[in-house]
Amino acid sequence: MLGLRILAVVVALMVLVGACEETPQAEATTDQDAPSPGTATAQSTAMPAPDANAVWAYIAETQPYTQWQPWPGKPDMYPGQSPHGAYLKLYVNPAAMQALQAGNTTMPDRAILVKENYAADQSTLVAITPMYKIDGYNPSAGDWFWAKYGPEGQVMTAGKVDSCIECHQKAEGDDWLFTKLQ
């Protein structure tokens, strides 16, 4: 009799353990459920830390900046100047675009601007330079995180970059931005 009780307890434990290990099935999704490029999803709304690798992963993979809209009124490619490329493309994330569409050039927390820097031939990408606004990150420099990456994402400089801050300080009254709404 004792053997049957032990067997019943073992079977009950096996059933209980099996039930605990069962994982729920993921809900099926359709193409209609997929977000359109440049829009935030519940999974992708977490913004990166002010860290060069985290920011690159975000703008290159999590929310690819090439799917964002260009700065309103700017042509696809326009002439640039040092220290950026001879030609530039400027992309803005949805938070920045919302501010710009409201006529506001003061960027909100979580705004990201990404500039592609091209050589004079207009086809050789030489650098990618984002500005990422993070409330409280660096109040003395507009709370901007600055970075410069090589074409494949190699970190060239990032963070509270003195050369970026010194140059953009000339536009401090315009939220450290040289680009104007057109």
MDAnalysis code that builds the backbone (N, CA, C; Angstrom):
import MDAnalysis as mda
import numpy as np

u = mda.Universe.empty(546, n_residues=182, atom_resindex=np.repeat(np.arange(182), 3), trajectory=True)
u.add_TopologyAttr("name", ["N", "CA", "C"] * 182)
u.add_TopologyAttr("resid", np.arange(1, 183))
u.add_TopologyAttr("resname", ["MET", "LEU", "GLY", "LEU", "ARG", "ILE", "LEU", "ALA", "VAL", "VAL", "VAL", "ALA", "LEU", "MET", "VAL", "LEU", "VAL", "GLY", "ALA", "CYS", "GLU", "GLU", "THR", "PRO", "GLN", "ALA", "GLU", "ALA", "THR", "THR", "ASP", "GLN", "ASP", "ALA", "PRO", "SER", "PRO", "GLY", "THR", "ALA", "THR", "ALA", "GLN", "SER", "THR", "ALA", "MET", "PRO", "ALA", "PRO", "ASP", "ALA", "ASN", "ALA", "VAL", "TRP", "ALA", "TYR", "ILE", "ALA", "GLU", "THR", "GLN", "PRO", "TYR", "THR", "GLN", "TRP", "GLN", "PRO", "TRP", "PRO", "GLY", "LYS", "PRO", "ASP", "MET", "TYR", "PRO", "GLY", "GLN", "SER", "PRO", "HIS", "GLY", "ALA", "TYR", "LEU", "LYS", "LEU", "TYR", "VAL", "ASN", "PRO", "ALA", "ALA", "MET", "GLN", "ALA", "LEU", "GLN", "ALA", "GLY", "ASN", "THR", "THR", "MET", "PRO", "ASP", "ARG", "ALA", "ILE", "LEU", "VAL", "LYS", "GLU", "ASN", "TYR", "ALA", "ALA", "ASP", "GLN", "SER", "THR", "LEU", "VAL", "ALA", "ILE", "THR", "PRO", "MET", "TYR", "LYS", "ILE", "ASP", "GLY", "TYR", "ASN", "PRO", "SER", "ALA", "GLY", "ASP", "TRP", "PHE", "TRP", "ALA", "LYS", "TYR", "GLY", "PRO", "GLU", "GLY", "GLN", "VAL", "MET", "THR", "ALA", "GLY", "LYS", "VAL", "ASP", "SER", "CYS", "ILE", "GLU", "CYS", "HIS", "GLN", "LYS", "ALA", "GLU", "GLY", "ASP", "ASP", "TRP", "LEU", "PHE", "THR", "LYS", "LEU", "GLN"])
u.atoms.positions = np.array([
    [0.809, -1.197, 0.000],
    [0.000, 0.000, 0.000],
    [0.857, 1.268, 0.000],
    [1.934, 1.203, 0.794],
    [2.839, 2.327, 0.841],
    [3.467, 2.574, -0.522],
    [3.763, 1.532, -1.281],
    [4.347, 1.655, -2.608],
    [3.414, 2.384, -3.558],
    [2.104, 2.110, -3.465],
    [1.134, 2.800, -4.320],
    [1.048, 4.277, -3.979],
    [1.114, 4.603, -2.698],
    [1.083, 6.018, -2.298],
    [2.317, 6.764, -2.830],
    [3.468, 6.139, -2.707],
    [4.695, 6.764, -3.207],
    [4.593, 6.966, -4.716],
    [4.101, 5.942, -5.407],
    [3.940, 6.042, -6.852],
    [2.976, 7.175, -7.206],
    [1.876, 7.315, -6.482],
    [0.905, 8.379, -6.742],
    [1.529, 9.753, -6.513],
    [2.338, 9.886, -5.458],
    [3.001, 11.158, -5.179],
    [3.995, 11.487, -6.295],
    [4.754, 10.499, -6.743],
    [5.723, 10.711, -7.820],
    [5.009, 11.137, -9.094],
    [3.925, 10.467, -9.449],
    [3.164, 10.826, -10.657],
    [2.601, 12.235, -10.513],
    [2.065, 12.573, -9.357],
    [1.507, 13.906, -9.138],
    [2.597, 14.968, -9.276],
    [3.773, 14.696, -8.735],
    [4.882, 15.641, -8.864],
    [5.308, 15.788, -10.321],
    [5.329, 14.713, -11.058],
    [5.712, 14.782, -12.471],
    [4.716, 15.631, -13.258],
    [3.437, 15.449, -12.970],
    [2.408, 16.246, -13.648],
    [2.556, 17.713, -13.284],
    [2.791, 17.995, -12.011],
    [2.952, 19.366, -11.554],
    [4.182, 20.018, -12.187],
    [5.299, 19.330, -12.213],
    [6.511, 19.866, -12.812],
    [6.297, 20.089, -14.302],
    [5.664, 19.171, -14.970],
    [5.385, 19.326, -16.400],
    [4.501, 20.528, -16.671],
    [3.543, 20.789, -15.832],
    [2.665, 21.945, -16.013],
    [3.418, 23.254, -15.808],
    [4.355, 23.250, -14.873],
    [5.129, 24.471, -14.622],
    [6.090, 24.779, -15.758],
    [6.580, 23.751, -16.435],
    [7.533, 23.956, -17.508],
    [6.877, 24.334, -18.823],
    [5.579, 24.158, -18.925],
    [4.891, 24.467, -20.172],
    [4.950, 25.966, -20.432],
    [5.292, 26.343, -21.641],
    [5.370, 27.757, -21.973],
    [4.213, 28.115, -22.879],
    [3.668, 29.316, -22.721],
    [2.559, 29.724, -23.568],
    [3.007, 29.914, -25.006],
    [2.120, 29.655, -25.926],
    [2.401, 29.856, -27.337],
    [2.346, 31.345, -27.652],
    [3.244, 31.804, -28.501],
    [3.220, 33.197, -28.919],
    [2.022, 33.425, -29.819],
    [1.433, 34.585, -29.700],
    [0.306, 34.915, -30.564],
    [0.786, 35.083, -31.990],
    [-0.010, 34.619, -32.897],
    [0.324, 34.782, -34.307],
    [0.147, 36.240, -34.701],
    [1.037, 36.721, -35.555],
    [0.909, 38.089, -36.043],
    [0.816, 38.050, -37.552],
    [0.276, 39.100, -38.098],
    [0.180, 39.211, -39.543],
    [0.940, 40.441, -39.970],
    [1.110, 40.602, -41.263],
    [1.780, 41.795, -41.770],
    [1.022, 43.052, -41.366],
    [-0.297, 42.931, -41.159],
    [-1.081, 44.096, -40.753],
    [-0.698, 44.551, -39.351],
    [-0.205, 43.603, -38.519],
    [0.184, 43.942, -37.158],
    [1.554, 44.606, -37.094],
    [2.347, 44.462, -38.134],
    [3.715, 44.988, -38.123],
    [3.692, 46.512, -38.174],
    [4.562, 47.151, -37.381],
    [4.609, 48.617, -37.412],
    [5.229, 49.095, -38.713],
    [4.852, 50.278, -39.122],
    [5.470, 50.851, -40.309],
    [6.851, 51.365, -39.933],
    [7.770, 51.476, -40.906],
    [9.121, 51.951, -40.600],
    [9.090, 53.307, -39.909],
    [9.972, 53.445, -38.912],
    [10.098, 54.715, -38.221],
    [9.119, 54.916, -37.081],
    [8.258, 53.907, -36.834],
    [7.332, 54.048, -35.722],
    [7.813, 53.209, -34.558],
    [7.459, 53.624, -33.367],
    [7.889, 52.914, -32.176],
    [6.956, 51.747, -31.899],
    [7.492, 50.684, -31.357],
    [6.692, 49.554, -30.910],
    [6.939, 49.396, -29.428],
    [6.108, 48.602, -28.775],
    [6.289, 48.395, -27.342],
    [7.681, 47.840, -27.056],
    [8.172, 46.961, -27.933],
    [9.471, 46.365, -27.731],
    [10.594, 47.358, -28.002],
    [10.391, 48.296, -28.899],
    [11.492, 49.148, -29.328],
    [11.469, 50.542, -28.701],
    [10.557, 50.812, -27.781],
    [10.471, 52.152, -27.228],
    [11.550, 52.419, -26.189],
    [12.200, 51.378, -25.690],
    [13.267, 51.594, -24.725],
    [14.423, 52.290, -25.427],
    [14.750, 53.457, -24.941],
    [15.816, 54.238, -25.551],
    [17.172, 53.748, -25.040],
    [18.207, 53.953, -25.831],
    [19.526, 53.476, -25.409],
    [20.116, 54.325, -24.290],
    [21.010, 53.721, -23.563],
    [21.784, 54.450, -22.559],
    [22.743, 55.386, -23.292],
    [23.246, 56.411, -22.621],
    [24.244, 57.287, -23.261],
    [25.592, 56.569, -23.336],
    [25.666, 55.637, -24.248],
    [26.825, 54.784, -24.440],
    [26.993, 54.572, -25.940],
    [28.207, 54.705, -26.452],
    [28.448, 54.641, -27.893],
    [27.901, 53.360, -28.520],
    [28.159, 52.217, -27.906],
    [27.703, 50.960, -28.494],
    [26.194, 50.812, -28.419],
    [25.596, 51.257, -27.326],
    [24.143, 51.173, -27.181],
    [23.443, 52.082, -28.193],
    [23.966, 53.276, -28.386],
    [23.362, 54.202, -29.348],
    [23.507, 53.651, -30.763],
    [24.669, 53.127, -31.105],
    [24.843, 52.556, -32.440],
    [23.864, 51.397, -32.668],
    [23.756, 50.505, -31.696],
    [22.829, 49.375, -31.841],
    [21.402, 49.882, -32.059],
    [21.041, 50.920, -31.352],
    [19.690, 51.469, -31.483],
    [19.463, 52.062, -32.870],
    [20.379, 52.926, -33.332],
    [20.148, 53.613, -34.617],
    [20.445, 52.733, -35.821],
    [21.186, 51.663, -35.632],
    [21.517, 50.787, -36.759],
    [20.627, 49.552, -36.831],
    [20.131, 49.077, -35.669],
    [19.389, 47.822, -35.654],
    [17.987, 47.942, -35.054],
    [17.906, 48.469, -33.831],
    [16.609, 48.514, -33.139],
    [15.622, 49.414, -33.866],
    [16.029, 50.628, -34.159],
    [15.220, 51.612, -34.883],
    [16.099, 52.209, -35.974],
    [16.299, 51.510, -37.075],
    [17.249, 51.993, -38.093],
    [16.947, 53.421, -38.559],
    [17.926, 54.278, -38.383],
    [17.727, 55.689, -38.710],
    [17.419, 55.904, -40.178],
    [17.854, 55.011, -41.034],
    [17.593, 55.173, -42.469],
    [16.111, 55.014, -42.796],
    [15.332, 54.547, -41.831],
    [13.885, 54.453, -42.011],
    [13.164, 55.666, -41.423],
    [13.911, 56.561, -40.787],
    [13.327, 57.780, -40.237],
    [13.135, 58.791, -41.362],
    [12.403, 59.834, -41.058],
    [12.183, 60.886, -42.040],
    [13.350, 61.872, -42.042],
    [13.548, 62.547, -43.171],
    [14.587, 63.587, -43.200],
    [14.095, 64.838, -42.474],
    [15.030, 65.699, -42.122],
    [14.680, 66.988, -41.526],
    [13.741, 67.700, -42.495],
    [12.609, 68.212, -42.028],
    [11.650, 68.868, -42.929],
    [12.283, 70.008, -43.731],
    [12.040, 69.986, -45.030],
    [12.519, 71.043, -45.905],
    [13.936, 70.858, -46.402],
    [14.652, 69.887, -45.855],
    [16.017, 69.639, -46.319],
    [15.964, 68.681, -47.506],
    [16.764, 68.947, -48.538],
    [16.828, 68.000, -49.648],
    [17.468, 66.696, -49.172],
    [17.313, 65.667, -49.979],
    [17.870, 64.365, -49.628],
    [19.350, 64.483, -49.275],
    [20.094, 65.235, -50.073],
    [21.507, 65.467, -49.802],
    [21.773, 66.948, -50.023],
    [22.571, 67.532, -49.152],
    [22.846, 68.964, -49.267],
    [24.305, 69.230, -48.916],
    [24.845, 70.361, -49.356],
    [26.253, 70.668, -49.081],
    [26.510, 70.814, -47.583],
    [27.642, 70.291, -47.155],
    [28.050, 70.390, -45.760],
    [29.344, 71.158, -45.632],
    [29.873, 71.174, -44.433],
    [31.152, 71.849, -44.190],
    [31.864, 71.137, -43.053],
    [33.128, 71.443, -42.900],
    [33.947, 70.844, -41.858],
    [33.363, 71.200, -40.493],
    [33.390, 70.297, -39.570],
    [34.073, 69.016, -39.541],
    [33.249, 67.864, -40.116],
    [32.077, 68.168, -40.631],
    [31.256, 67.121, -41.241],
    [31.664, 66.962, -42.697],
    [30.952, 66.136, -43.416],
    [31.318, 65.852, -44.794],
    [31.013, 66.983, -45.754],
    [31.507, 66.820, -46.975],
    [31.253, 67.797, -48.039],
    [29.769, 67.809, -48.400],
    [29.103, 66.665, -48.206],
    [27.659, 66.553, -48.421],
    [27.055, 65.789, -47.254],
    [25.806, 66.117, -46.953],
    [25.150, 65.568, -45.772],
    [23.740, 65.088, -46.077],
    [23.288, 64.123, -45.266],
    [21.886, 63.718, -45.186],
    [21.539, 63.772, -43.705],
    [20.361, 64.307, -43.373],
    [19.979, 64.476, -41.975],
    [18.644, 63.793, -41.711],
    [18.669, 62.797, -40.813],
    [17.479, 62.041, -40.440],
    [17.065, 62.404, -39.015],
    [15.755, 62.345, -38.734],
    [15.251, 62.639, -37.385],
    [14.336, 61.512, -36.927],
    [14.456, 61.153, -35.649],
    [13.581, 60.102, -35.132],
    [12.176, 60.665, -34.905],
    [11.192, 59.811, -34.627],
    [9.811, 60.292, -34.466],
    [9.634, 61.371, -33.397],
    [10.373, 61.300, -32.285],
    [10.246, 62.337, -31.243],
    [10.696, 63.693, -31.772],
    [11.792, 63.714, -32.510],
    [12.277, 64.966, -33.096],
    [11.316, 65.456, -34.173],
    [10.819, 64.549, -34.996],
    [9.903, 64.941, -36.069],
    [8.625, 65.551, -35.504],
    [8.120, 64.987, -34.432],
    [6.906, 65.536, -33.819],
    [7.136, 66.982, -33.377],
    [8.282, 67.252, -32.772],
    [8.604, 68.622, -32.349],
    [8.718, 69.537, -33.560],
    [9.410, 69.084, -34.594],
    [9.604, 69.901, -35.791],
    [8.282, 70.183, -36.499],
    [7.409, 69.197, -36.573],
    [6.114, 69.396, -37.224],
    [5.247, 70.377, -36.457],
    [5.509, 70.513, -35.163],
    [4.788, 71.488, -34.344],
    [5.457, 72.869, -34.428],
    [6.520, 72.972, -35.245],
    [7.212, 74.245, -35.410],
    [8.224, 74.532, -34.322],
    [8.605, 73.526, -33.580],
    [9.500, 73.701, -32.444],
    [10.875, 73.130, -32.773],
    [11.907, 73.945, -32.729],
    [13.259, 73.433, -32.963],
    [13.998, 73.122, -31.664],
    [13.350, 73.325, -30.519],
    [13.910, 72.849, -29.261],
    [13.490, 71.395, -29.142],
    [14.471, 70.522, -29.134],
    [14.192, 69.100, -29.161],
    [13.792, 68.567, -27.796],
    [12.865, 67.624, -27.789],
    [12.444, 67.006, -26.532],
    [13.423, 65.913, -26.104],
    [13.276, 65.473, -24.872],
    [13.994, 64.311, -24.381],
    [13.742, 63.154, -25.352],
    [14.774, 62.377, -25.643],
    [14.710, 61.195, -26.519],
    [14.766, 61.535, -28.006],
    [14.942, 62.798, -28.357],
    [15.097, 63.161, -29.766],
    [16.479, 62.716, -30.236],
    [16.528, 62.180, -31.444],
    [17.803, 61.796, -32.046],
    [17.847, 62.347, -33.465],
    [18.957, 62.993, -33.777],
    [19.234, 63.472, -35.127],
    [20.448, 62.696, -35.616],
    [20.394, 62.184, -36.826],
    [21.524, 61.430, -37.371],
    [21.925, 62.045, -38.699],
    [23.191, 62.426, -38.781],
    [23.724, 63.039, -39.992],
    [24.677, 62.055, -40.655],
    [24.402, 61.760, -41.921],
    [25.353, 60.994, -42.720],
    [26.283, 61.997, -43.378],
    [27.577, 61.772, -43.265],
    [28.606, 62.666, -43.771],
    [29.269, 62.016, -44.989],
    [29.151, 62.666, -46.156],
    [29.667, 62.112, -47.406],
    [30.850, 62.917, -47.921],
    [31.694, 62.240, -48.692],
    [32.820, 62.886, -49.367],
    [32.291, 63.713, -50.534],
    [33.178, 64.452, -51.189],
    [32.810, 65.339, -52.295],
    [32.164, 64.602, -53.462],
    [32.427, 63.289, -53.602],
    [31.819, 62.527, -54.707],
    [30.342, 62.228, -54.455],
    [29.841, 62.565, -53.289],
    [28.440, 62.392, -52.879],
    [28.007, 60.935, -52.760],
    [28.933, 59.996, -52.852],
    [28.556, 58.597, -52.709],
    [29.389, 57.859, -51.658],
    [30.516, 58.430, -51.250],
    [31.363, 57.785, -50.255],
    [30.982, 58.276, -48.862],
    [30.374, 57.387, -48.092],
    [30.008, 57.711, -46.717],
    [31.276, 57.682, -45.868],
    [31.573, 58.787, -45.200],
    [32.799, 58.859, -44.402],
    [32.536, 58.787, -42.900],
    [31.351, 59.181, -42.455],
    [31.040, 59.133, -41.026],
    [29.539, 59.259, -40.806],
    [29.105, 58.839, -39.628],
    [27.716, 58.983, -39.190],
    [27.779, 59.670, -37.833],
    [27.101, 60.818, -37.711],
    [27.219, 61.637, -36.505],
    [25.838, 61.923, -35.900],
    [25.454, 61.148, -34.884],
    [24.184, 61.426, -34.210],
    [24.335, 62.403, -33.045],
    [23.231, 63.084, -32.775],
    [23.050, 63.863, -31.552],
    [21.817, 63.269, -30.879],
    [21.924, 62.958, -29.592],
    [20.863, 62.277, -28.850],
    [20.592, 63.079, -27.585],
    [19.367, 63.594, -27.461],
    [19.006, 64.449, -26.321],
    [18.511, 63.571, -25.166],
    [19.163, 63.746, -24.009],
    [18.829, 62.951, -22.831],
    [18.706, 63.899, -21.645],
    [17.492, 64.093, -21.149],
    [17.286, 65.003, -20.020],
    [18.232, 64.661, -18.873],
    [18.995, 65.666, -18.440],
    [19.893, 65.510, -17.308],
    [21.260, 64.949, -17.655],
    [21.497, 64.580, -18.909],
    [22.779, 63.971, -19.289],
    [23.939, 64.958, -19.174],
    [23.774, 66.140, -19.747],
    [24.835, 67.143, -19.720],
    [24.199, 68.534, -19.853],
    [23.566, 69.014, -18.778],
    [22.841, 70.288, -18.848],
    [23.670, 71.461, -19.371],
    [24.967, 71.477, -19.117],
    [25.782, 72.601, -19.571],
    [26.013, 72.580, -21.083],
    [25.624, 71.493, -21.742],
    [25.758, 71.391, -23.203],
    [24.444, 70.947, -23.832],
    [23.344, 71.453, -23.293],
    [22.040, 71.197, -23.883],
    [21.497, 69.801, -23.679],
    [22.142, 68.993, -22.845],
    [21.761, 67.597, -22.592],
    [21.947, 66.696, -23.812],
    [22.856, 67.081, -24.701],
    [23.117, 66.279, -25.895],
    [24.230, 65.267, -25.649],
    [24.007, 64.057, -26.137],
    [25.033, 63.018, -26.252],
    [25.499, 63.086, -27.696],
    [26.788, 63.188, -27.929],
    [27.364, 63.345, -29.270],
    [28.122, 62.077, -29.626],
    [28.114, 61.721, -30.881],
    [28.909, 60.565, -31.309],
    [29.320, 60.720, -32.760],
    [30.399, 60.058, -33.081],
    [30.855, 59.974, -34.470],
    [31.281, 58.530, -34.699],
    [30.690, 57.930, -35.732],
    [30.971, 56.549, -36.084],
    [31.526, 56.496, -37.502],
    [32.341, 55.480, -37.746],
    [32.758, 55.198, -39.106],
    [31.572, 54.606, -39.860],
    [31.695, 54.444, -41.165],
    [30.574, 53.948, -41.980],
    [30.014, 52.595, -41.534],
    [30.829, 51.770, -40.906],
    [30.380, 50.455, -40.446],
    [30.077, 50.432, -38.952],
    [30.037, 51.600, -38.323],
    [29.690, 51.682, -36.908],
    [30.863, 51.699, -35.949],
    [32.070, 51.827, -36.459],
    [33.224, 51.919, -35.568],
    [33.129, 53.226, -34.780],
    [33.278, 53.136, -33.474],
    [33.205, 54.330, -32.630],
    [34.468, 55.158, -32.832],
    [34.280, 56.392, -33.259],
    [35.408, 57.315, -33.424],
    [35.503, 58.242, -32.213],
    [34.349, 58.662, -31.707],
    [34.275, 59.452, -30.482],
    [32.815, 59.432, -30.028],
    [32.601, 59.621, -28.737],
    [31.220, 59.606, -28.232],
    [31.167, 60.169, -26.819],
    [29.993, 60.659, -26.468],
    [29.747, 61.157, -25.118],
    [29.680, 62.665, -25.075],
    [30.380, 63.238, -24.122],
    [30.468, 64.689, -23.950],
    [31.713, 65.150, -24.713],
    [31.593, 65.153, -26.028],
    [32.738, 65.384, -26.910],
    [33.042, 66.879, -26.982],
    [34.222, 67.261, -26.496],
    [34.606, 68.676, -26.426],
    [34.507, 69.379, -27.772],
    [35.006, 68.762, -28.834],
    [34.995, 69.444, -30.138],
    [33.563, 69.675, -30.631],
    [32.666, 68.739, -30.379],
    [31.256, 68.923, -30.775],
    [30.622, 70.041, -29.947],
    [30.854, 69.990, -28.652],
    [30.271, 70.982, -27.753],
    [30.789, 72.382, -28.076],
    [32.099, 72.515, -28.284],
    [32.682, 73.827, -28.588],
    [32.108, 74.409, -29.870],
    [31.937, 73.586, -30.883],
    [31.388, 74.080, -32.146],
    [29.901, 74.423, -32.003],
    [29.123, 73.487, -31.472],
    [27.676, 73.684, -31.374],
    [27.287, 74.721, -30.335],
    [28.211, 75.088, -29.467],
    [27.915, 76.129, -28.485],
    [27.554, 77.440, -29.181],
    [28.047, 77.628, -30.402],
    [27.697, 78.816, -31.185],
    [26.198, 78.884, -31.462],
    [25.523, 77.743, -31.388],
    [24.079, 77.685, -31.631],
    [23.309, 77.350, -30.352],
    [23.899, 77.684, -29.217],
    [23.280, 77.363, -27.930],
    [21.848, 77.884, -27.827],
    [21.597, 79.073, -28.338],
    [20.257, 79.661, -28.281],
    [19.236, 78.952, -29.161],
    [19.713, 78.083, -30.041],
    [18.835, 77.300, -30.925],
    [18.919, 75.820, -30.581],
    [19.031, 75.533, -29.285],
    [19.132, 74.159, -28.793],
    [20.358, 73.440, -29.345],
    [21.424, 74.197, -29.598],
    [22.699, 73.655, -30.061],
    [22.610, 73.111, -31.481],
    [21.603, 73.531, -32.224],
    [21.383, 73.042, -33.591],
    [21.650, 74.146, -34.603],
    [22.388, 73.829, -35.628],
    [22.634, 74.774, -36.713],
    [21.537, 74.707, -37.775],
    [20.930, 73.562, -37.936],
    [19.899, 73.379, -38.966],
    [18.621, 74.060, -38.526],
    [18.055, 74.824, -39.432],
    [16.823, 75.577, -39.136],
    [15.640, 74.973, -39.899],
    [14.452, 75.219, -39.392],
    [13.246, 74.816, -40.120],
    [13.119, 75.672, -41.369],
    [12.687, 75.080, -42.454],
    [12.564, 75.814, -43.702],
    [11.109, 75.999, -44.078],
])
